[in-house]
Amino acid sequence: MGALAKRQNGNRSFFDRLKSFTFTIFGYKVSLEHKDHAVKQERPRSIAMIAPSDHPSIQHVHRSFVEALVDQCANELTFDQYLLKPQKKIATDIATIVDKKYDLIFTFGALCSRLAAEATAAKNLSTPILFSGVQNPESHGLVGPHAPANTTGMAALQKSYAPHVSLLLSVKPHARNVMVAYNSTELWLEDDVAHITQLLAPHNIVVHPVKIDDEASIEKAVLSKIDQVDTLIVLLDNVVAANIETLVEICNAHGVTLFSSDLYMVEKGAAIGLGTLEDTTGRECAQRALLILDKHVMPNKIPVVVPSHAYEVRVNHDTMLQQGLVLSTSAFADTGIGNE
């Protein structure tokens, strides 16, 4: 969790501007206090942040959200972070959080967002729900004529792997066999794999799906097919992300290109990645939180929009050669995607 504790630029900890920050992770709570916090105008505003995991993308959203709020909010702030794995009792856990009557609940993902909205409705509470990382929020009852008045947020970019396939074809034109490793318990990932398979088929590239039942089985499952492929694609998958170092070691040893659909996995050793900067999502969500906390705007009066960021490419120059990726100066020319 250390990635949340420091500003991305500069040496000052953003906790210098906070009264307290509390992590509540799978039932364990850790509080950070700062006694020299400047006195602000009104009572402290309490914010709960609920997410399904500590995936690097979510960490970046939370960090940038907190930093932006601390910098701009007129009130003293306290934050509780709840990382709740999807499980049978998650609805009960979220209902318990709602009972604490926070001034704002910031959620990530469709499940946490929907359950938080349902819990406030069931308890007849008007606690503002600010959601993020939700594709098609209308389908989850978070947007539309019958949506609760206490919800608003940032919709996720519509998922399409066409840009990823375009990039793969440009940087690795001789790719013929691609493994896609994914968490089999996340049913929506089956659709992602089918979409990638459909996009690669016209290019005579065979997709080898590898289902991961749990973290303990990931190494064995990937090694069972690693000698049959030249590329390994990893999706926005919490189980795979938690074991990215293991996958990097395997790909380095076998000369297989690790292609990530998340920019932050490149920092961990993936040769190349295509994704969006989640810091933008956090900052734009903070602007909506400010309207609610400082201006007292009703959530349903704040439009739900898609974050204003585009795809970016990142390359890990330390691992790409080990993973069989050699880039030319024209590798990105035909993709229509900017390279950072």
Secondary structure, DSSP 4 states (H G I P E B T S, - for coil): -GGGSS-SSSS--GGGG-SEEEEEETTEEEEEE-TTPPP-SSSPEEEEEEES---HHHHHHHHHHHHHHHHH-SS-EEEEEEE--SSTTHHHHHHHHHHT--SEEEEESHHHHHHHHHHHHHTT----EEEEEESSGGGGTSSSTTS-TTEEEEEPPPP--HHHHHHHHHH-TT--EEEEEEETT-THHHHHHHHHHHHHGGGT-EEEEEEE-SGGGHHHHHHTTGGG-SEEEE-S-HHHHHTHHHHHHHHHHHT-EEEESSHHHHHHT-SEEEE--HHHHHHHHHHHHHHHHTS---GGGSPPB--S---EEEE-TTTTTTTT----TTTTTTT---B-
